[in-house]
């Protein structure tokens, strides 16, 4: 706690304003309640404007910090005060509450298919090869994100791999293809539950698979 100057909770116009005010009884906690629903980004900005500390850490409401989470982040900021640190976020299983550690090689996270479609150019094929279940999933409208990328004159993903993350090993092209395996009206689905080392394959009605298109099916 000696490393934390203040904890600012931003209440984005929730139904019960007392929740945030009651939490202010905790040490170093302040409550900022929006007068209307502002959304994630504007709420973050409002919290940042109120903050008095020299280093700001943003945590969404679904995040929970682990033991000794802060010193490694502050160390990197001390090494470079202009640096923005984005830690890898581990997962708590929704059903079993089991702790699932994320890969130490992971860069980026939360909405990966949208990220691949907007930023990865031709390298998004490697993402789909690693995550075949995402192949037919809907990802919403990304036209505004693509327009933003063009207006900012962002570099291609190839430049990022060569200059920002050169240690990343790009998989070599192979003859393997990803897609949906279908026999008549039934498709193979891969499922993995907590404690399993490898997923199990089940034959399910194709209609139960969301976003499956004829073009993505392998017969």
N, C-alpha and C positions, 0 to 999 in steps of 0.2 A: 504493500500500500504506500510505502514511502516514495515510490516512483510515480505514483498517480497524483496529479494535482486536483483533478475534478472528474466526475462522471456525469455527463449530460444525457439525459433521456429525452428523446424527442417523441412526444405523443402526437401522432398524425391524425388528430381529431377523432379519437376513438369514442365509442359509445359511452364509456364510463370514465370521466375525467378524474375520478378519485384514485384510480390505479396509480397513475404517475405521481400524484401528490403524496400518497402514502409511502411510496418508495423513497421520497425525499428525506424520510426519517433515517435512512441509512447514511453512514459517513461519506462525505464528499459528493453526494448525489444531488443533482439539480434537475428540475423538471421544466421542459419547454413544450407547451401545448400549442399546436397550430389552431388558428381560428377557422380553418377549412381544410379539407383533404388536399394535401400538397404533393403526395407521392414521395418515393424514396430519395431521388436526387435533390429536390428542393428542401426536403427535410434535413438531409445531410448538410446542405449549405447553411441553413438556419442554425444548426448546431455548431458549425464551424465559426460562424460569425459571433456566437456567444462565447466561444472558448477563449481562455486566457493563456493556456499552456503553449510552449514553443513547438511541441510535437503533438500531432493529432492522430488518433486511432479511431477508425470507423468500424463498428460492428453492427450488422443487421440483427433484427430481433430473434432470428432463428439460430444465431451463432452462440456457442458456449466456449469460453476460453478454458484451456487446460493449465496444469501447474507450470509455473515459470514461463508463461507465454510471452511476457513483455520484455525481459532483458535482451533476448536475441534481436528483437526488432529495434530496440533503442541502440544497440551496439552498431547496427548497420547505418542507422541515421547519424550516429556520432561520427562514423567513418566518412560519410558524405551527407552533409546537412540538406542538400538539395534532392536527395534520393527519395523516391517513392517505393516503399516496400510492400509487396503483395505476397503474403504467406500462403503456403499450401493449406487447404482446409480439409481435415479428415471428416469422416462420415460416422454418424451414429445411426445404426439400423432402426428403421421406423417400427418394426414389429418386435424385435428381440432386444433392442437397445445395445446390441453388440458394437464395440468400437472397431472401426475399419480404417486403418491407416492408409492415407493416400500415397501414391508413388513419389519418391523423392525426385524423380525426373520430370514431374509434372510442371508445366508452365501454363498458367491460365486455369479456368474452371468453367460454376453456376451458369447454362444455355450453350453447350459446346457445339451443337449442330448449327445453330445460328452463327456462332463464331466461325465455324468452318466454311459455311456458305458465303459469308461476307468477306473474310480476310485471307483464306488459305489458297485461293486460286486453284491451280491444278493439283496442289498438294492435298486438297480435301479428299482425294481418293484414298490416301493412306488412312485418314480418319475413318472412312466408311469400311475399309478393310479391317480395322481394329475394332470397330463398333458396328457390325452388320445389322444389328437390331435397329439402328437409327436410320437405315436406308430408306424405309418407306414412311417414316414418321413425319407429320406436319410440323413446320417450324414458323408459320406465320408470315407476315409481310415484312420483307427486309429491304424494300426499295429505298426507304429513308436512310437506312444505314449505308447502302451502296452509294447513294447520292452524297452523303457526308464524306465517305472515303474519297470520292472523286473530287469534291470541292476542296478538301484538305490536301489534295495531291499526295496521298499516302503512297509510300513505296510498296512494291509487290512483296508477297510473302517470301519469295526467293531471297530478297535482300535481307529480310529479317533472319532467315536461316544462316546466311553467310556472315552477317555482321553482329547480330545480337545473341544468337544461340548456335554458334558454329560447332559446339561439342555434341549437338544432337545428331544421332546417326539416323539417316533417312533409310527406310527399308528399301531393298532392291525390288524392282518389278518382278513379278512372278506370273505364272500362268493361272494362279487361283483367281476366282471371281466371287464376289459377294452377291447375295440376292435371296429370293424366297424359293424354297424347294416345295413344289406343289404336286399333289396327285389328285386329280379330279377336284373335289371341293374341300380337300383337307391339306393343311400345310404343316411343315415341321417348325416347331417353336423351341427356342433355347431358353431354359429357365435355370437360374442359380439361386439357391437359398443359403441362409447363413450356415456356416460350418462346412459347406461343400467346397472341395478343391476344384472341381470341374463341373460345368453345367450339365443338366440332363436334357435329352431331346424328347419332345412329346409331339404326337400327331393331333392337331386341333383343327376345328373348322376355320377355314380361311377368313370367314367373315368376322371372326373375333380378333384378327390382327388389324390394328388401326393403320390407315394410310397405305395399304398394299395396293400397288398398281400393276397392271398387266405387264408393263415394260420392265418391272423389276423382278419378275418371276423367272426362276430357272426350272424348266420342266425335265 
